[in-house]
Amino acid sequence: MSRDEKRAGAALASIFALRMLGLFLILPVFAIHAQTIPGGDDLTLVGVALGAYGLTQAMFQIPFGMAADTFGRKRVIVIGLLLFAFGSAVAALSTDIWWAIIGRVLQGAGAISAAVTALAADLTREQHRTKVMAMIGSSIGLVFALSLVAAPALYAAIGMAGIFWLTAFLAVAAIGLVTHVVPPAPALPPGPKPRFRDVLFDAQLLRLNFGIFTLHTVQMAMFVVVPGLLLRYGDLPLASHWKVYLPAVLVSFVLMVPAIVVAEKRNKVHAVFVAAIGLLLLTLLAMSFGGKSFVVVAGGLLSFFVAFNILEAMLPSLISRIAPARAKGAALGVYNTTQALGLFLGGAMGGWLSKHFDAGAVFIGGAVMAALWLVAAATMTPVPVRRAATTAPSAHGILETKS
C-alpha cells in the first residue's frame, strides 16, 4: 500500500471507530439508566430508543450515498457527522425517554457509512481495497469490544449525559480527521450517472446485498440467545461475558489476516469469499447441535467472528468493484440499507424462534439463510482484480464491471 492509501485507511477507520464507539458505549448501560427517567419504565420505549438509530440509518443510507455521488464524499460525511453530533447533544440534554428517542433518531439520520466506504474505494487501488475495508471493519469490532469493558466505568464516572456529550465530541473530532487527515478525494468521473434502478437490480450487486442482509440477520439473531447460553451452560454472569467476547474478537482479527492476504495477493478473492460463507454455515450447524456445551458455544463464537470479519471486509470491497464509478455511493447506500434491515429482522427472528422453539432453532434458521447465500455466492461471476500501477488510482482508474 502506498503512503496515501495507508493514511486514508487509518483515517477512515478512525472516523468509523470514533462514531461507533459513541454508539456502542450506550448499549450496555442505557436500559439501566432509562429506569431513572420519566417513561423509562416502559421496556417497549427503551427498545425503541435503542433501535431508533438503526431505523433512520436504513432510511437515509441511500439518499446520503446518492448525495455523495453528486456533491462529493467529504462534504456529505461532514454533514452526516454534524447531524450525529447534534443528535448526541439532544440525547445528552433529554429529560425523559421521548427526548432520548428523538436524539437517537437524529443520530441515525447522519448515515455516512456509504459515503465513507465509497471514499475508501476512491482512495485505494483494487488489490489493496479489501485491506482497507478490513481496517474499517476491524476498528468497529475493536471499539465494540472496548465499549463492553469501558461503558460501566464511564457511566459510573460521568453518567448517561456525559456519555452522550462524549459521543458528540468524538463526532466533532471525526470531522477534523475528514478535513485535515484524509487525503483529498479524486474528482468524480464525468458523464451521466447510471439509473438508480440499474444499480438496485444489478444481478451481481443483488447477491452481495443478500449476503450482507444474511450476515447481519444471523448476527443479531445469534446474540438474542448466546448470552443466555453462556449464562446457562458456562455459569458465566452477564458482567463477565466480555471475557469470552473480547478474546474471540481479538483472535479472529489475527486469523482473518492470512485469508485477506491470500485473497488479494494470490487473486483468490472468490474462493476465500465462498470459503468464509462455508465457515459461517458450518459454525451455525455446529452451534445448533452442540449449543448446550459451553466449549462449543465459545468455539463457535470464535469461528463466527473469523467468518464475520472476513466477509465484512470483502463485501463492501466487492460492491465497490462491481458498481459503476459514478454510482458507487448509491450502490453502497443500498448495501448499508440492507445491512440495517438485516439487523432489524435478525433481532425479531431470533426472538420469535427462541420464544416458540429454542436456541437451536435460531441457529438452524441462520444456517438455512447461510446455505442460500452460499449457493448464490458460489454461482456468481468472479470479480476480476485489475492490477493498477504502483501509484494510487485516479477517479478514472476505478474498475467498472457489468454483470
C-alpha positions, 0 to 999 in steps of 0.5 A: 500500500502506498503512503496515501492509501495507508493514511486514508485507511487509518483515517477512515477507520478512525472516523468509523471507530470514533462514531461507533464507539459513541454508539456502542458505549450506550448499549450496555448501560442505557436500559439501566439508566432509562429506569431513572427517567420519566417513561423509562419504565416502559421496556417497549420505549427503551427498545425503541430508543435503542433501535431508533438509530438503526431505523433512520440509518436504513432510511437515509443510507441511500439518499446520503450515498446518492448525495455523495455521488453528486456533491462529493464524499467529504462534504456529505460525511461532514454533514452526516457527522454534524447531524450525529453530533447534534443528535448526541447533544439532544440525547445528552440534554433529554429529560425523559425517554421521548427526548432520548428517542428523538436524539437517537433518531437524529443520530441515525439520520447522519448515515455516512457509512456509504459515503465513507466506504465509497471514499475508501474505494476512491482512495485505494487501488483494487488489490489493496481495497479489501485491506482497507475495508478490513481496517474499517471493519476491524476498528468497529469490532475493536471499539465494540469490544472496548465499549463492553469493558469501558461503558460501566466505568464511564457511566459510573464516572460521568453518567448517561449525559456525559456519555452522550456529550462524549459521543458528540465530541468524538463526532466533532473530532471525526470531522477534523480527521475528514478535513485535515487527515484524509487525503483529498478525494479524486474528482468524480468521473464525468458523464451521466450517472447510471439509473438508480434502478440499474444499480438496485437490480444489478444481478451481481450487486443483488447477491452481495446485498443478500449476503450482507442482509444474511450476515447481519440477520444471523448476527443479531439473531445469534446474540438474542440467545448466546448470552443466555447460553453462556449464562446457562451452560458456562455459569458465566454472569452477564458482567463477565461475558466480555471475557469470552467476547473480547478474546474471540474478537481479538483472535479472529482479527489475527486469523482473518489476516492470512485469508485477506492476504491470500485473497488479494495477493494470490487473486483468490478473492472468490474462493476465500469469499465462498470459503468464509460463507462455508465457515459461517454455515458450518459454525451455525450447524455446529452451534445448533447441535452442540449449543448446550456445551459451553466449549462449543458455544465459545468455539463457535463464537470464535469461528463466527467472528473469523467468518464475520470479519472476513466477509465484512471486509470483502463485501463492501470491497466487492460492491465497490468493484462491481458498481459503476464509478459514478454510482458507487455511493448509491450502490453502497447506500443500498448495501448499508440499507440492507445491512440495517434491515438485516439487523432489524429482522435478525433481532425479531427472528431470533426472538420469535424462534427462541420464544416458540422453539429454542436456541437451536432453532435460531441457529438452524434458521441462520444456517438455512439463510447461510446455505442460500447465500452460499449457493448464490455466492458460489454461482456468481461471476468472479470479480476480476482484480485489475492490477493498477500501477504502483501509484494510487488510482485516479477517479478514472482508474476505478474498475467498472464491471457489468454483470 
